[in-house]
């Protein structure tokens, strides 16, 4: 089976966390990998329509949508919320990654679009993110999910 095709959404203020995920992926001593469907580089355009078209193409390639959730993610509507809407429309598995280290959905920072749709929430840490990308399947209900302590313990937390 191939690597999970994954699009990572994030606020521009959290790009360093996305770059850290790429460093984990590149590190041969870490068991962290996914097929990155993110844009291959910055789009040299001011056209919102063009940028969204390019993002939609990449999201449509993915089966997983990882949203890095930082302090301002909830207020990013132009692209971040829109990307989540496209991922939901495409029936991607949604994984919320809390940059504050929380293992649960945090109402104060979580964008409403991914609350209570069957998504799972994990902290920003390579082992649990890799586990979620590889193993989590969306639930079709109006709830949210998190892993129990025994999963974290089995991953070395």
Buried (B, 14 or more C-beta within 10 A) or exposed (E): EEEBBBBBBBBEEBEEBBEBBEEBBEEEEEEBBBBBBBEEEEEEEEEEEEBBEBBBEBBBEBBBBBBBBBEEBBEBEEBBBBBBEBBBEBEBBBBBBBBEEBBBBBEEBBBEBBBEBBBBBBBBBBBBBBBBBBEBEBBEEEEBBBBEEEBBEEBEE
